Amino acid sequence: MEYSEGSGEPRLYGHRAHLRRVALAYRRAGLDAVEVDVRVSGGRLVALHGRPPTEKPSRAEKVLGLIDYVLFYGDPLLKPRSLGEWLEELWSMGFKRVLLDLKSYVDPDMLLDVVEKSWHGTLEFTGENHRLLAEIAGRCGRARVYPTLTIIPADPQAVLKPVKAVGASLRVDLALQSEVVEALKKAGFEVMVWTVNDRSIYLKLKEMGVDSVVTDRPEILKGNSLKWGRRAKKTVMAVYR
């Protein structure tokens, strides 16, 4: 079952969808939207998640984090995928919406040349470089931008309106401060939250009126309301266990 506009459910985006097996698991789970990190490598745009920035406090946790990064993120084991080729493949899988998280500065002309040729669905961008997002929104009429906010501004409109943003992207801990979501919604902006893998938190965000959620575990967030095949469940569990 795919997302339906007007259903009252936040749209789910599959997180770190830069590997084929991960993307296929999201499709089998009924998702039509994914998040892909974009970086520059060797002078070209690539789809590459990159090592998680969070520092692990203990040696054991650092080892487990490294194992997770190597085996499940897959970045060190694979040649980075060309962004254009990967977008074409995602489109062929049936995805309708892609959220490109810009992890480093990219030339707007080069980026838009690639995505305009290779992606035919809804095109969305997020990241901490608000000036870059404003350039993209100004040059591409179909681009929807969601600036990442690491702190909550006193006046959301003063920050988001100059960027031509349709909404804001928030870490889950910031979004759970109900006044934050309320202020953004009142100002007319959509709210996107990352990364949510707990159903109780998802239900709280839904109650607060959050528009979309980035997740590794769509089957947990949807619970029994999402009907999907045994094969998809096994695939997702194998990737994220």
VMD Tcl script that draws the C-alpha trace (Angstrom):
set ca {
  {0.00 0.00 0.00}
  {1.52 3.31 -1.07}
  {1.06 6.72 0.49}
  {-2.18 8.48 -0.42}
  {-2.60 12.26 -0.40}
  {-5.19 13.36 2.14}
  {-4.90 10.15 4.16}
  {-3.85 11.99 7.31}
  {-0.66 9.93 7.50}
  {2.78 11.57 7.25}
  {4.53 10.64 4.03}
  {7.35 8.16 4.66}
  {10.74 8.55 2.99}
  {13.13 5.60 2.94}
  {16.40 6.72 4.53}
  {19.88 6.24 3.00}
  {18.50 4.76 -0.23}
  {21.79 4.56 -2.09}
  {21.92 0.77 -2.43}
  {19.71 -1.29 -4.73}
  {18.78 -3.84 -2.07}
  {17.70 -1.07 0.30}
  {15.64 0.71 -2.36}
  {13.93 -2.53 -3.39}
  {13.03 -3.24 0.24}
  {11.39 0.19 0.47}
  {9.40 -0.45 -2.69}
  {8.19 -3.79 -1.37}
  {7.17 -1.99 1.79}
  {4.97 0.32 -0.29}
  {7.10 3.46 -0.15}
  {7.16 5.76 -3.17}
  {9.66 8.27 -1.75}
  {13.32 7.99 -0.74}
  {16.10 10.15 0.69}
  {19.49 10.09 -1.04}
  {22.64 11.84 0.15}
  {24.56 13.74 -2.52}
  {28.29 14.38 -2.41}
  {31.04 15.40 -4.83}
  {33.69 12.75 -5.48}
  {36.37 13.02 -8.13}
  {34.65 16.02 -9.67}
  {31.33 14.24 -10.18}
  {28.08 13.98 -8.24}
  {27.58 10.68 -6.43}
  {24.92 9.08 -4.24}
  {26.82 8.26 -1.07}
  {25.56 8.23 2.49}
  {28.91 8.62 4.22}
  {29.99 7.61 7.68}
  {27.58 8.56 10.49}
  {28.93 11.66 12.27}
  {27.80 10.63 15.77}
  {30.65 9.75 18.12}
  {30.21 6.49 20.03}
  {31.10 6.81 23.74}
  {32.55 3.33 24.28}
  {35.01 1.16 22.35}
  {32.40 -1.58 21.90}
  {29.90 0.89 20.45}
  {32.56 2.27 18.11}
  {33.27 -1.25 16.82}
  {29.57 -1.99 16.35}
  {29.14 1.35 14.59}
  {32.00 0.55 12.22}
  {30.52 -2.89 11.46}
  {27.15 -1.29 10.75}
  {28.78 1.29 8.48}
  {30.80 -1.23 6.48}
  {28.22 -4.02 6.17}
  {24.93 -2.17 6.00}
  {25.72 1.31 4.73}
  {27.97 -0.39 2.21}
  {29.89 2.76 1.27}
  {33.45 1.44 1.72}
  {32.66 -1.73 -0.23}
  {31.20 -0.12 -3.32}
  {32.28 2.31 -5.96}
  {30.16 5.44 -5.44}
  {27.16 5.50 -7.75}
  {26.81 8.31 -10.26}
  {23.90 10.42 -9.08}
  {22.33 10.57 -12.53}
  {22.51 6.81 -13.07}
  {21.14 6.11 -9.61}
  {18.20 8.50 -10.07}
  {17.31 6.80 -13.33}
  {17.40 3.43 -11.59}
  {15.20 4.67 -8.74}
  {12.70 5.98 -11.28}
  {12.68 2.61 -13.05}
  {11.90 0.93 -9.70}
  {8.72 2.98 -9.44}
  {9.66 5.71 -6.98}
  {7.79 8.97 -7.53}
  {9.58 11.32 -5.19}
  {13.22 11.81 -4.23}
  {14.69 13.97 -1.47}
  {18.29 14.92 -2.21}
  {20.24 15.75 0.94}
  {23.17 17.94 -0.13}
  {26.07 16.97 2.11}
  {28.67 19.22 0.50}
  {28.65 22.27 -1.71}
  {27.80 21.42 -5.30}
  {27.68 23.62 -8.35}
  {23.97 24.38 -8.85}
  {24.26 24.28 -12.65}
  {25.96 20.87 -12.60}
  {23.43 19.51 -10.08}
  {20.36 20.72 -11.95}
  {21.73 19.53 -15.28}
  {22.03 16.02 -13.83}
  {18.71 15.83 -12.04}
  {16.64 17.46 -14.78}
  {17.85 14.81 -17.24}
  {17.56 11.79 -14.95}
  {14.61 12.35 -12.62}
  {11.00 12.73 -13.81}
  {9.10 12.74 -10.52}
  {8.76 15.15 -7.61}
  {12.13 16.72 -6.90}
  {13.04 17.83 -3.38}
  {16.21 19.14 -1.76}
  {17.38 19.52 1.82}
  {20.60 20.47 3.58}
  {22.24 22.96 5.89}
  {23.51 25.25 3.11}
  {20.49 27.53 2.83}
  {22.11 29.81 0.25}
  {22.63 26.83 -2.07}
  {19.02 25.75 -1.59}
  {17.85 29.26 -2.45}
  {19.88 29.17 -5.68}
  {18.36 25.81 -6.61}
  {14.81 26.99 -5.87}
  {15.41 30.12 -7.96}
  {16.72 28.22 -10.98}
  {14.44 25.16 -10.98}
  {10.72 25.79 -10.95}
  {9.82 22.28 -9.84}
  {12.34 22.11 -6.99}
  {10.88 21.90 -3.49}
  {13.36 22.84 -0.78}
  {13.38 21.92 2.92}
  {16.26 23.69 4.70}
  {17.63 21.77 7.66}
  {17.21 23.67 10.91}
  {19.61 22.71 13.72}
  {18.23 25.42 15.99}
  {14.77 26.94 15.95}
  {14.67 30.58 14.82}
  {12.51 33.08 16.66}
  {10.89 33.97 13.33}
  {10.68 30.94 10.98}
  {9.45 33.07 8.09}
  {12.52 35.31 8.25}
  {14.73 32.24 7.71}
  {12.64 30.09 5.36}
  {10.90 32.62 3.12}
  {14.13 34.01 1.53}
  {15.11 30.43 0.66}
  {11.76 29.93 -1.13}
  {11.24 26.94 1.15}
  {8.06 24.90 1.21}
  {9.00 23.53 4.60}
  {11.71 22.79 7.14}
  {13.66 19.63 7.92}
  {14.08 18.92 11.64}
  {15.89 16.36 13.78}
  {13.41 14.32 15.72}
  {14.49 15.74 19.08}
  {13.72 19.28 17.89}
  {10.42 18.26 16.32}
  {9.21 16.68 19.55}
  {9.08 20.14 21.06}
  {5.45 20.68 20.12}
  {5.74 24.47 19.99}
  {8.31 24.14 17.21}
  {6.03 22.20 14.86}
  {3.12 24.43 15.80}
  {5.07 27.59 14.96}
  {6.20 26.26 11.58}
  {2.73 25.03 10.63}
  {1.17 28.32 11.73}
  {3.62 30.16 9.47}
  {2.47 28.02 6.53}
  {5.44 25.66 6.24}
  {5.51 21.89 5.95}
  {7.46 19.94 8.57}
  {9.76 17.03 7.69}
  {11.35 15.01 10.51}
  {14.36 12.65 10.53}
  {15.24 9.91 11.40}
  {12.31 8.14 13.06}
  {12.32 4.37 13.71}
  {10.07 4.20 16.78}
  {6.32 3.77 16.30}
  {5.34 5.64 19.48}
  {7.38 8.66 18.35}
  {5.88 8.39 14.86}
  {2.36 8.42 16.30}
  {3.21 11.46 18.41}
  {4.55 13.31 15.36}
  {1.44 12.35 13.40}
  {-0.73 13.77 16.17}
  {1.31 16.98 16.05}
  {0.60 17.36 12.33}
  {4.03 16.57 10.91}
  {3.86 16.23 7.11}
  {6.64 13.74 6.39}
  {9.07 11.43 8.16}
  {12.40 9.92 7.09}
  {12.82 6.36 8.37}
  {14.91 3.19 8.10}
  {12.03 1.03 9.32}
  {8.72 1.71 7.57}
  {7.28 -1.60 8.75}
  {7.69 -0.56 12.38}
  {6.11 2.85 11.88}
  {3.14 1.45 9.98}
  {2.62 -1.57 12.18}
  {-0.08 -3.96 11.04}
  {-1.82 -1.28 8.97}
  {0.74 -1.74 6.19}
  {0.15 -4.94 4.20}
  {3.22 -6.24 2.49}
  {4.76 -9.52 1.50}
  {6.89 -11.85 3.59}
  {9.73 -11.37 1.13}
  {9.82 -7.61 1.77}
  {9.84 -8.10 5.53}
  {12.76 -10.51 5.30}
  {14.66 -8.10 3.03}
  {14.27 -5.13 5.35}
  {15.16 -7.14 8.44}
  {18.28 -8.49 6.71}
  {19.41 -4.98 5.80}
  {18.71 -3.21 9.11}
  {18.95 -5.87 11.82}
}
mol new
graphics top color blue
foreach p $ca { graphics top sphere $p radius 0.5 }
foreach p [lrange $ca 0 end-1] q [lrange $ca 1 end] { graphics top cylinder $p $q radius 0.2 }
display resetview
